[in-house]
Amino acid sequence: MTKQSRVPVENARTSLVDQLLSTNIIDKHQENKRLFRRRLIFGGLVLTSFAALTTIMVLTLFLGGFALSKVVMLLAFLVTLPWLIIGFWHAVIGLALMRFSSNSTAQVYAGTPLGTLDLRKPLQNKQTALLSCVRNEDSPEVAAKLEAMLQDLDRLEKLNGFALYILSDSNDPEHIRQEMREFSLLRARWQNQIEVFYRRREKNTGFKAGNVEDFCRNWGARHEYAVTLDADSFLSAESLCHLVSKMNANPRLGILQTLVLGLSTSSFFTRVFQWGMRLGMRSYTLGAAWWQGSSGPYWGHNAIFRIKPFTQFCMLEPLPGNDALSGPILSHDQVEAAMMSDAGYEVRVWPVEGGSYEENPPHLIEFIRRDLRWCHGNLQYFKLLREPGFKLLGRIQLGLAILMFAGSPAWLVFIAMAILTASVSAPETVAFDPFYGTILIVVIMSMVFAPKLATLAHILTVRSERREYGGFFSVSVSAFFELVYSMLLAPVMAIAHSIFIAQLFAGRKTQWGGQERQPHGIPFLLAAKKFWPQTLFGLCGVIWMMDYTFADTWLLLPVILGPLLTIPFAMITSKPVLGMSFKHSGLWALPEEKKTPLELQGLNKEQRRVELELAKANRAAATR
């Protein structure tokens, strides 16, 4: 699995754990007992829910008679259940923590040193490396975010504690020239205050994980910690100091992940998506952190890791074979988290909103493109489940990561088998039991939207939170239309996932380049080329509905309507002018738009400077 021999690693782990357990920083035994109780409760809730929902589904399907298609429906349903149930209980626990605790994060991490923070305490010189990983990106935009981060660190007089590394895997000549210009200027502006390094690899070996590994091998010994940044990442100086302070306070802590928020955007597609994501993320992450504890997630960016154990235990080898799931691990972050935990170190998430940001994809095409890369990487975990060395919780998390995307084709199979069963049933018979079927639908829909509804309930019942999001009316209207938006988008994504998975297992190889991050309109021909499968799916659904009454088919309306409208949906939601209009309307408003934090004020100024420089350059080019 790693590039080190397993025997020395096991010996190193044993001595490491003994050393760490001998510290007096926290009572690890008490924390383990508390976590064991929480995991026992959570596991009992999940298993009980799984058994109950399976029972209701069996009653719904088989009281009206046996059929092979119903067996397939049941099996497909079981594949979709784990994520559904876990998300629901995360939401319930998260809501309980928000409502019944004055400090929900302190309640989650009671008895640990993660609350330790003193920004007045001097940082060790160059203790932390900031790693900006880029590949064929918009260099002026990347440089603007890095500039704003350095300015914010300078405001707090904390530059001495950091060094900046821009780690490029670009292979496009124009992007390389742009990088060399922008990052040379950045280095020149800050050379007397902080070390700024720019390095470009000739070969993109191992993708981003290989890029970070190259840093660890060549420069890791110079620093104690590293903060991973994507090209669209932005962390405030206060957040960076928080991360370093918490790592200093707990030598056991191997990875600390922040809660990443979406930046304000002029893209209508992104605006609605990230507003809904913001709702679901808070309750979900709190609930997950409550029982995962020291075996939490790592999302690969906007996080800090301890370099020495990361280098020793988390270096990844390519997966063997020649099939589409072989080669470098694309979704490396969850594997690295499992390996760090297996080595005796803690992996935690800090579930606090503010100070950690990213840009979400500006339109549907780029959103699906990013999602399919995650899909490919998660499916590679099939090859890791049998690998020795992972703890039980690590294996469970890898398995759940697979089910995150395997649930899409399972869901489509379930819908197809339901339609087939209803179509071939005799007119005088009832294919599915209506009583248990109604109960199942109500329960499932409640569980699907539970993470968003939990945070929404908290926002609407807390006056200060309502104000931050624009007031009761704005939040309510935004939530209603985001619900419709999500229902239309879900089948579109499921079809995209299913086609991609089928192509992968048919042997298709994929190539990944730089990401588009700026909003722009999608033309009709491009939308039609990308989304004809969804449109065809929707047309087939409409034709099928014509043979039935609306009362018999209304439940499938979102499943059919979303794919049918994908092309106009993608075109309309990609228009920047529409996004700007809604940005000024107050709908889907983020707290950062109502009152801009100091660090984002600096970022906005820097981005406006870049936009003016680009506009000036474009005018000069047009006159030549």
C-alpha positions as CSV (number, residue, x, y, z in Angstrom):
1,M,0.0,0.0,0.0
2,T,2.7,2.5,1.0
3,K,6.2,2.7,-0.3
4,Q,7.7,1.6,3.1
5,S,8.0,-1.9,4.3
6,R,5.0,-3.0,6.4
7,V,7.2,-4.5,9.3
8,P,9.2,-1.3,10.1
9,V,6.0,0.7,9.8
10,E,4.2,-1.5,12.4
11,N,7.2,-1.2,14.8
12,A,7.2,2.6,14.3
13,R,3.4,2.7,14.9
14,T,3.7,0.7,18.1
15,S,6.4,3.0,19.6
16,L,4.5,6.0,18.4
17,V,1.3,5.1,20.1
18,D,3.1,4.2,23.3
19,Q,4.8,7.6,23.3
20,L,1.7,9.5,22.5
21,L,-0.4,7.7,25.2
22,S,2.2,8.6,27.8
23,T,1.5,12.3,27.4
24,N,-0.6,14.2,29.9
25,I,-2.3,16.5,27.3
26,I,-5.7,14.8,27.5
27,D,-7.1,11.7,29.2
28,K,-7.2,9.5,26.1
29,H,-8.8,6.6,28.0
30,Q,-11.8,8.8,28.9
31,E,-12.1,10.1,25.4
32,N,-12.1,6.6,24.0
33,K,-14.8,5.5,26.4
34,R,-16.9,8.5,25.4
35,L,-16.4,7.8,21.7
36,F,-17.2,4.1,22.2
37,R,-20.5,5.1,23.7
38,R,-21.3,7.5,21.0
39,R,-20.4,5.1,18.2
40,L,-22.5,2.4,19.9
41,I,-25.5,4.7,20.0
42,F,-25.0,5.8,16.4
43,G,-24.5,2.3,15.1
44,G,-27.6,1.2,16.9
45,L,-29.7,4.0,15.4
46,V,-28.3,3.2,11.9
47,L,-28.9,-0.6,12.1
48,T,-32.4,-0.1,13.6
49,S,-33.3,2.3,10.9
50,F,-31.9,0.0,8.2
51,A,-34.0,-2.9,9.5
52,A,-37.1,-0.8,9.8
53,L,-36.9,0.7,6.3
54,T,-36.1,-2.7,4.8
55,T,-39.1,-4.2,6.5
56,I,-41.4,-1.5,5.2
57,M,-40.1,-1.9,1.7
58,V,-40.6,-5.7,1.9
59,L,-44.2,-5.1,2.9
60,T,-44.7,-2.5,0.2
61,L,-43.3,-4.8,-2.5
62,F,-44.5,-8.3,-1.7
63,L,-47.9,-8.0,-0.1
64,G,-49.2,-7.8,-3.6
65,G,-47.3,-10.8,-4.8
66,F,-43.8,-12.0,-5.8
67,A,-41.9,-10.9,-8.9
68,L,-38.3,-11.0,-9.9
69,S,-38.4,-7.3,-10.7
70,K,-39.4,-6.6,-7.1
71,V,-36.4,-8.6,-5.8
72,V,-34.2,-6.3,-8.0
73,M,-36.0,-3.3,-6.6
74,L,-35.3,-4.4,-3.0
75,L,-31.6,-5.0,-3.7
76,A,-31.2,-1.6,-5.4
77,F,-33.0,0.0,-2.4
78,L,-30.6,-1.6,0.0
79,V,-27.7,0.0,-1.8
80,T,-29.1,3.5,-1.4
81,L,-30.0,3.1,2.3
82,P,-26.6,3.5,4.1
83,W,-26.0,7.1,2.9
84,L,-29.6,8.1,3.4
85,I,-29.8,6.8,7.0
86,I,-26.4,8.1,8.0
87,G,-27.2,11.5,6.6
88,F,-30.5,11.6,8.5
89,W,-29.0,10.7,11.9
90,H,-26.1,13.2,11.3
91,A,-28.8,15.8,10.8
92,V,-30.7,14.9,13.9
93,I,-27.6,14.8,16.1
94,G,-26.3,18.0,14.6
95,L,-29.7,19.8,15.2
96,A,-29.7,18.6,18.8
97,L,-26.2,19.9,19.3
98,M,-27.1,23.3,17.8
99,R,-30.4,23.6,19.8
100,F,-29.4,22.3,23.2
101,S,-25.8,23.3,23.6
102,S,-24.4,26.8,24.0
103,N,-21.3,25.8,22.1
104,S,-21.9,22.8,19.8
105,T,-18.3,22.4,18.7
106,A,-17.1,22.4,22.3
107,Q,-19.7,19.7,23.1
108,V,-18.5,17.6,20.2
109,Y,-14.8,17.8,21.3
110,A,-15.3,18.0,25.1
111,G,-12.2,16.9,26.9
112,T,-9.8,17.6,24.0
113,P,-7.4,20.5,23.5
114,L,-8.8,21.7,20.2
115,G,-10.2,24.7,21.9
116,T,-6.7,26.0,22.7
117,L,-6.0,29.2,20.9
118,D,-3.8,32.3,21.6
119,L,-3.2,34.5,18.6
120,R,-0.9,36.7,20.7
121,K,1.6,33.8,21.1
122,P,4.4,34.1,18.5
123,L,4.5,31.3,15.9
124,Q,7.6,29.3,15.3
125,N,9.6,30.6,12.3
126,K,8.4,29.1,9.1
127,Q,6.7,26.3,11.0
128,T,3.9,25.9,8.4
129,A,4.1,25.6,4.6
130,L,1.2,26.8,2.5
131,L,0.8,24.5,-0.5
132,S,-1.0,26.0,-3.4
133,C,-1.5,23.1,-5.9
134,V,-2.3,24.3,-9.5
135,R,-2.7,22.7,-12.9
136,N,-3.5,24.9,-15.9
137,E,-5.4,27.3,-13.8
138,D,-6.2,31.0,-14.1
139,S,-3.0,32.3,-12.6
140,P,-4.1,35.9,-11.9
141,E,-7.1,34.6,-9.9
142,V,-4.9,32.2,-7.9
143,A,-2.3,35.0,-7.3
144,A,-5.1,37.3,-6.1
145,K,-6.3,34.8,-3.5
146,L,-2.7,34.1,-2.3
147,E,-2.0,37.9,-2.2
148,A,-5.1,38.5,0.0
149,M,-4.0,35.6,2.3
150,L,-0.5,37.1,2.7
151,Q,-2.0,40.6,3.3
152,D,-4.2,39.2,6.0
153,L,-1.3,37.4,7.7
154,D,0.7,40.6,7.5
155,R,-2.2,42.4,9.2
156,L,-1.9,40.0,12.2
157,E,1.9,40.1,12.0
158,K,2.1,36.3,11.5
159,L,3.9,36.1,8.2
160,N,7.1,34.8,9.9
161,G,5.3,31.5,10.8
162,F,4.7,30.5,7.2
163,A,6.3,29.9,3.8
164,L,4.3,29.8,0.6
165,Y,4.9,27.0,-2.0
166,I,3.1,27.2,-5.4
167,L,3.3,23.6,-6.7
168,S,2.5,23.5,-10.4
169,D,1.6,20.5,-12.6
170,S,0.7,22.7,-15.6
171,N,1.5,21.4,-19.0
172,D,-0.1,24.0,-21.3
173,P,2.5,26.5,-22.6
174,E,0.3,29.5,-22.2
175,H,-0.6,28.7,-18.6
176,I,3.0,28.1,-17.8
177,R,4.0,31.5,-19.2
178,Q,1.2,33.1,-17.2
179,E,2.2,31.3,-14.0
180,M,5.8,32.4,-14.4
181,R,4.8,36.0,-14.8
182,E,2.1,36.2,-12.1
183,F,4.0,34.2,-9.4
184,S,7.3,36.0,-10.1
185,L,5.5,39.3,-9.4
186,L,4.0,37.8,-6.3
187,R,7.4,36.6,-5.0
188,A,8.9,40.0,-5.8
189,R,6.3,41.9,-3.8
190,W,6.7,39.7,-0.7
191,Q,10.4,38.6,-0.9
192,N,11.4,40.6,2.1
193,Q,8.6,39.4,4.3
194,I,7.9,35.7,3.5
195,E,9.6,33.0,1.4
196,V,7.6,32.4,-1.8
197,F,8.6,29.3,-3.9
198,Y,7.3,28.4,-7.4
199,R,8.0,24.9,-8.7
200,R,6.7,23.2,-11.8
201,R,6.9,19.4,-12.4
202,E,7.5,18.3,-15.9
203,K,5.3,15.2,-15.3
204,N,2.0,15.1,-13.5
205,T,2.9,11.8,-11.7
206,G,0.3,10.9,-9.1
207,F,-1.8,14.0,-9.9
208,K,-2.4,16.2,-6.8
209,A,-1.3,13.5,-4.3
210,G,2.0,13.1,-6.2
211,N,2.4,16.9,-6.2
212,V,2.1,17.0,-2.4
213,E,4.3,14.0,-2.0
214,D,7.0,15.7,-4.1
215,F,6.9,18.6,-1.7
216,C,7.1,16.4,1.3
217,R,10.1,14.5,0.0
218,N,12.0,17.6,-1.1
219,W,11.1,20.4,1.3
220,G,9.0,18.7,4.1
221,A,11.9,18.6,6.5
222,R,12.0,22.4,6.6
223,H,8.6,22.6,8.2
224,E,6.4,20.9,10.8
225,Y,3.0,21.4,9.2
226,A,1.6,22.0,5.8
227,V,-1.8,23.6,4.8
228,T,-3.2,22.2,1.5
229,L,-4.8,24.7,-0.8
230,D,-6.6,24.2,-4.1
231,A,-6.4,26.8,-6.8
232,D,-9.7,28.3,-5.6
233,S,-9.0,28.1,-1.8
234,F,-8.9,31.0,0.6
235,L,-8.2,30.9,4.3
236,S,-8.1,33.9,6.6
237,A,-5.1,34.6,8.7
238,E,-7.1,33.9,11.8
239,S,-8.1,30.5,10.5
240,L,-4.5,29.6,9.6
241,C,-3.4,30.6,13.1
242,H,-6.2,28.6,14.6
243,L,-5.1,25.5,12.7
244,V,-1.4,25.9,13.7
245,S,-2.4,26.6,17.4
246,K,-4.6,23.5,17.5
247,M,-1.8,21.3,16.0
248,N,0.7,22.7,18.6
249,A,-1.8,21.9,21.4
250,N,-2.2,18.3,20.4
251,P,0.9,16.3,19.2
252,R,-1.5,13.4,18.4
253,L,-3.3,15.5,15.8
254,G,-2.2,14.4,12.3
255,I,-4.8,16.1,10.1
256,L,-7.2,18.9,11.0
257,Q,-9.9,19.7,8.4
258,T,-11.8,23.0,8.3
259,L,-15.4,23.4,7.3
260,V,-15.2,24.9,3.8
261,L,-17.7,27.5,2.7
262,G,-18.5,28.7,-0.8
263,L,-17.4,32.2,-1.8
264,S,-20.0,34.8,-3.0
265,T,-20.6,34.3,-6.7
266,S,-22.3,35.9,-9.7
267,S,-23.2,32.4,-11.0
268,F,-26.9,31.6,-10.5
269,F,-26.2,27.9,-10.7
270,T,-23.6,28.1,-8.0
271,R,-25.5,30.6,-5.9
272,V,-28.5,28.3,-5.3
273,F,-26.4,25.1,-5.0
274,Q,-24.0,26.4,-2.4
275,W,-26.8,28.0,-0.4
276,G,-28.4,24.6,-0.1
277,M,-25.0,23.0,0.6
278,R,-24.4,25.5,3.3
279,L,-27.6,24.5,5.0
280,G,-27.0,20.8,4.9
281,M,-23.3,21.0,5.8
282,R,-23.5,22.4,9.3
283,S,-25.8,19.9,10.9
284,Y,-24.3,17.0,8.9
285,T,-20.7,17.8,9.8
286,L,-21.5,18.4,13.5
287,G,-23.4,15.0,13.7
288,A,-20.5,13.2,11.9
289,A,-17.9,14.7,14.1
290,W,-19.9,13.8,17.3
291,W,-19.3,10.0,16.7
292,Q,-16.3,9.9,14.3
293,G,-14.1,11.9,16.8
294,S,-10.5,11.2,16.1
295,S,-11.2,9.2,12.9
296,G,-12.8,12.0,10.9
297,P,-12.6,13.1,7.3
298,Y,-10.0,14.8,5.1
299,W,-11.2,16.6,2.0
300,G,-7.8,17.2,0.5
301,H,-7.8,21.0,0.8
302,N,-8.3,23.8,3.3
303,A,-6.8,21.5,5.9
304,I,-3.5,21.2,7.9
305,F,-1.4,18.1,8.3
306,R,1.7,17.1,10.3
307,I,4.4,16.6,7.7
308,K,6.6,14.0,9.3
309,P,3.9,11.3,9.9
310,F,2.2,12.2,6.6
311,T,5.4,11.5,4.8
312,Q,6.1,8.3,6.7
313,F,2.6,6.7,6.6
314,C,0.5,8.4,3.9
315,M,2.5,8.1,0.6
316,L,0.4,6.3,-2.0
317,E,1.4,3.8,-4.6
318,P,-0.5,3.5,-7.9
319,L,-3.2,0.8,-7.8
320,P,-2.0,-2.3,-9.8
321,G,-3.6,-3.4,-13.1
322,N,-4.5,-1.9,-16.5
323,D,-8.2,-1.3,-16.0
324,A,-9.9,2.1,-15.5
325,L,-9.7,1.7,-11.7
326,S,-6.0,1.3,-11.7
327,G,-3.2,3.8,-11.5
328,P,-2.9,6.9,-9.2
329,I,-5.6,7.2,-6.6
330,L,-7.7,10.2,-7.6
331,S,-9.7,10.6,-4.4
332,H,-6.5,10.3,-2.3
333,D,-7.7,12.4,0.7
334,Q,-10.0,9.8,2.4
335,V,-7.3,7.1,1.9
336,E,-4.7,9.4,3.5
337,A,-7.0,10.1,6.4
338,A,-7.5,6.3,7.0
339,M,-3.7,5.7,6.8
340,M,-3.0,8.6,9.2
341,S,-5.5,7.2,11.7
342,D,-4.2,3.7,11.3
343,A,-0.7,5.1,12.2
344,G,-1.9,6.2,15.6
345,Y,-2.6,9.9,14.8
346,E,-5.9,11.7,15.0
347,V,-7.8,13.0,12.0
348,R,-10.4,15.6,13.0
349,V,-12.8,18.1,11.4
350,W,-13.3,21.5,13.0
351,P,-17.0,22.1,12.3
352,V,-17.0,25.9,12.6
353,E,-18.3,28.2,9.9
354,G,-16.0,31.1,8.8
355,G,-12.5,31.8,7.6
356,S,-12.2,28.9,5.2
357,Y,-13.6,29.3,1.6
358,E,-13.6,27.9,-1.9
359,E,-15.2,28.6,-5.2
360,N,-17.8,26.1,-6.4
361,P,-18.2,25.2,-10.2
362,P,-19.8,28.0,-12.1
363,H,-22.2,25.9,-14.2
364,L,-23.7,22.5,-14.6
365,I,-21.1,21.1,-17.1
366,E,-18.2,21.9,-14.8
367,F,-20.2,20.7,-11.7
368,I,-20.7,17.3,-13.3
369,R,-17.1,17.2,-14.5
370,R,-15.8,17.7,-11.0
371,D,-18.3,15.2,-9.6
372,L,-17.3,12.5,-12.1
373,R,-13.7,12.9,-11.1
374,W,-14.7,12.2,-7.5
375,C,-16.8,9.3,-8.7
376,H,-13.8,7.8,-10.5
377,G,-11.6,8.2,-7.4
378,N,-14.2,6.8,-5.0
379,L,-14.8,3.7,-7.1
380,Q,-11.0,3.0,-7.0
381,Y,-11.6,2.1,-3.3
382,F,-12.9,-1.2,-4.5
383,K,-9.3,-2.2,-4.8
384,L,-8.4,-1.0,-1.3
385,L,-11.1,-2.7,0.7
386,R,-9.1,-5.9,0.8
387,E,-5.8,-4.1,1.7
388,P,-4.4,-4.9,5.1
389,G,-3.7,-2.3,7.7
390,F,-7.0,-0.3,7.7
391,K,-9.0,0.0,10.9
392,L,-12.7,-1.0,10.8
393,L,-13.9,2.6,10.8
394,G,-11.5,3.4,7.9
395,R,-12.9,0.5,5.9
396,I,-16.4,1.6,6.6
397,Q,-15.7,5.1,5.4
398,L,-14.1,3.8,2.2
399,G,-17.1,1.5,1.6
400,L,-19.5,4.5,2.2
401,A,-17.5,6.6,-0.2
402,I,-18.1,3.9,-2.9
403,L,-21.8,3.8,-2.1
404,M,-22.0,7.6,-2.5
405,F,-21.8,7.1,-6.2
406,A,-22.9,3.5,-6.6
407,G,-26.3,4.7,-5.2
408,S,-27.0,6.6,-8.5
409,P,-27.3,3.6,-10.8
410,A,-29.0,1.7,-8.0
411,W,-31.6,4.4,-7.8
412,L,-32.2,4.4,-11.5
413,V,-32.5,0.6,-11.5
414,F,-35.1,0.9,-8.7
415,I,-37.1,3.4,-10.8
416,A,-36.9,1.3,-13.9
417,M,-38.0,-1.9,-12.1
418,A,-40.9,0.0,-10.5
419,I,-42.1,1.2,-13.9
420,L,-41.6,-2.3,-15.3
421,T,-43.5,-3.9,-12.4
422,A,-46.4,-1.5,-12.7
423,S,-46.6,-1.9,-16.5
424,V,-46.8,-5.7,-16.5
425,S,-49.2,-6.0,-13.6
426,A,-52.7,-7.0,-14.4
427,P,-55.2,-4.1,-14.4
428,E,-57.3,-5.6,-11.5
429,T,-54.2,-6.1,-9.2
430,V,-52.2,-3.6,-7.1
431,A,-48.5,-3.9,-7.8
432,F,-47.5,-2.2,-4.6
433,D,-49.2,-1.9,-1.2
434,P,-50.5,1.7,-1.0
435,F,-50.5,1.9,2.8
436,Y,-46.9,0.9,3.4
437,G,-45.9,2.6,0.2
438,T,-47.2,5.9,1.4
439,I,-45.4,5.5,4.7
440,L,-42.2,4.7,2.9
441,I,-42.4,7.7,0.6
442,V,-43.0,10.1,3.4
443,V,-40.2,8.7,5.5
444,I,-37.7,8.6,2.7
445,M,-38.4,12.1,1.5
446,S,-38.0,13.4,5.1
447,M,-34.7,11.6,5.5
448,V,-33.4,12.9,2.1
449,F,-33.8,16.5,3.1
450,A,-33.1,16.1,6.8
451,P,-29.6,17.8,6.8
452,K,-31.0,20.9,5.1
453,L,-34.2,21.0,7.1
454,A,-32.3,20.6,10.4
455,T,-30.1,23.7,9.8
456,L,-33.0,25.6,8.3
457,A,-35.1,24.9,11.4
458,H,-32.2,26.3,13.5
459,I,-31.8,29.4,11.4
460,L,-35.5,30.2,11.4
461,T,-35.8,29.9,15.2
462,V,-32.7,31.9,16.1
463,R,-33.1,35.6,15.5
464,S,-29.4,36.5,15.0
465,E,-29.1,33.7,12.4
466,R,-32.2,34.8,10.6
467,R,-30.8,38.3,10.2
468,E,-27.5,37.0,8.9
469,Y,-29.3,35.1,6.1
470,G,-31.6,38.0,5.2
471,G,-34.7,37.5,7.4
472,F,-37.6,35.0,7.7
473,F,-39.2,35.7,4.4
474,S,-36.0,35.6,2.4
475,V,-34.8,32.4,4.0
476,S,-38.2,30.7,3.6
477,V,-38.5,31.6,-0.1
478,S,-34.9,30.7,-0.8
479,A,-35.4,27.3,0.9
480,F,-38.5,26.5,-1.1
481,F,-37.0,27.2,-4.5
482,E,-33.7,25.5,-3.5
483,L,-35.8,22.4,-2.6
484,V,-37.3,22.5,-6.2
485,Y,-33.8,23.1,-7.6
486,S,-32.4,20.1,-5.8
487,M,-35.2,17.8,-6.8
488,L,-34.7,18.7,-10.5
489,L,-30.9,18.4,-10.3
490,A,-30.8,15.0,-8.5
491,P,-31.9,12.8,-11.4
492,V,-29.7,14.7,-13.8
493,M,-26.7,13.9,-11.6
494,A,-27.8,10.3,-11.2
495,I,-27.9,9.8,-14.9
496,A,-24.5,11.4,-15.4
497,H,-23.0,9.1,-12.7
498,S,-24.6,6.0,-14.1
499,I,-23.4,6.6,-17.6
500,F,-19.9,7.4,-16.4
501,I,-19.7,4.3,-14.2
502,A,-20.9,2.1,-17.1
503,Q,-18.2,3.6,-19.3
504,L,-15.5,3.1,-16.6
505,F,-16.3,-0.6,-16.2
506,A,-16.4,-0.9,-20.0
507,G,-12.7,0.1,-20.0
508,R,-12.8,3.8,-20.7
509,K,-9.8,5.8,-19.6
510,T,-10.4,9.4,-18.5
511,Q,-8.2,12.5,-18.7
512,W,-8.4,15.4,-16.3
513,G,-7.2,19.0,-17.0
514,G,-7.6,22.4,-15.3
515,Q,-11.0,23.5,-14.1
516,E,-13.1,26.4,-15.3
517,R,-13.9,28.7,-12.3
518,Q,-15.4,31.8,-13.9
519,P,-19.1,32.0,-14.8
520,H,-20.0,32.2,-18.4
521,G,-23.1,31.3,-20.5
522,I,-23.4,27.8,-22.0
523,P,-24.5,27.9,-25.7
524,F,-27.3,25.6,-26.9
525,L,-25.2,23.3,-29.0
526,L,-22.8,22.6,-26.1
527,A,-25.6,22.0,-23.7
528,A,-27.3,19.7,-26.2
529,K,-24.1,17.8,-26.8
530,K,-23.5,17.2,-23.1
531,F,-27.1,16.6,-21.9
532,W,-28.8,14.7,-24.7
533,P,-28.9,11.4,-22.6
534,Q,-30.8,13.2,-19.8
535,T,-33.2,14.8,-22.3
536,L,-33.8,11.4,-23.9
537,F,-34.5,9.9,-20.5
538,G,-37.0,12.7,-19.8
539,L,-38.8,12.2,-23.2
540,C,-39.1,8.5,-22.6
541,G,-40.6,9.3,-19.2
542,V,-43.2,11.6,-20.8
543,I,-44.2,9.0,-23.4
544,W,-44.6,6.5,-20.6
545,M,-46.8,8.9,-18.5
546,M,-49.2,9.3,-21.4
547,D,-50.6,5.8,-20.8
548,Y,-51.5,6.6,-17.2
549,T,-53.4,9.2,-15.2
550,F,-51.6,12.0,-13.4
551,A,-52.8,10.6,-10.1
552,D,-50.9,7.3,-10.9
553,T,-47.6,9.0,-11.9
554,W,-47.3,12.3,-10.1
555,L,-44.6,10.9,-7.7
556,L,-42.3,10.4,-10.7
557,L,-42.8,13.9,-12.0
558,P,-39.5,15.4,-10.6
559,V,-37.6,12.3,-11.9
560,I,-38.9,12.9,-15.4
561,L,-39.1,16.7,-15.4
562,G,-35.5,17.3,-14.2
563,P,-33.8,15.4,-17.0
564,L,-36.3,16.7,-19.6
565,L,-35.4,20.3,-18.8
566,T,-31.7,19.7,-18.4
567,I,-30.6,21.7,-21.5
568,P,-32.6,24.9,-20.8
569,F,-31.8,24.5,-17.1
570,A,-28.0,24.3,-17.8
571,M,-28.2,27.3,-20.2
572,I,-30.3,29.6,-18.0
573,T,-28.5,28.9,-14.7
574,S,-25.1,29.5,-16.4
575,K,-25.9,33.2,-17.3
576,P,-23.8,35.6,-15.1
577,V,-26.4,38.4,-15.6
578,L,-29.1,36.3,-14.0
579,G,-26.7,35.4,-11.1
580,M,-26.0,39.1,-10.5
581,S,-29.7,40.0,-10.5
582,F,-30.4,37.4,-7.8
583,K,-27.3,38.5,-5.9
584,H,-28.9,41.9,-5.5
585,S,-32.3,40.5,-4.7
586,G,-31.4,39.1,-1.3
587,L,-32.4,35.5,-2.2
588,W,-30.0,32.7,-1.4
589,A,-28.0,35.3,0.5
590,L,-24.9,34.2,2.5
591,P,-24.0,35.8,5.8
592,E,-20.7,37.0,4.2
593,E,-22.8,39.0,1.7
594,K,-24.8,40.8,4.4
595,K,-21.6,41.7,6.4
596,T,-18.4,41.1,4.6
597,P,-15.6,39.7,6.9
598,L,-12.4,41.7,7.0
599,E,-10.4,39.0,5.3
600,L,-12.9,38.8,2.4
601,Q,-12.8,42.6,2.0
602,G,-9.1,42.3,1.2
603,L,-9.8,39.4,-1.2
604,N,-12.5,41.4,-3.0
605,K,-10.2,44.4,-3.4
606,E,-7.4,42.1,-4.8
607,Q,-9.8,40.4,-7.3
608,R,-11.1,43.8,-8.5
609,R,-7.5,44.9,-9.0
610,V,-6.9,41.7,-11.1
611,E,-10.0,42.3,-13.1
612,L,-9.0,45.9,-13.9
613,E,-5.5,44.8,-15.0
614,L,-7.0,42.1,-17.3
615,A,-9.5,44.6,-18.8
616,K,-6.6,47.0,-19.4
617,A,-4.5,44.3,-21.1
618,N,-7.5,43.2,-23.2
619,R,-8.1,46.8,-24.4
620,A,-4.4,47.2,-25.2
621,A,-4.4,44.0,-27.2
622,A,-7.5,45.1,-29.1
623,T,-5.9,48.4,-30.2
624,R,-2.7,46.7,-31.5
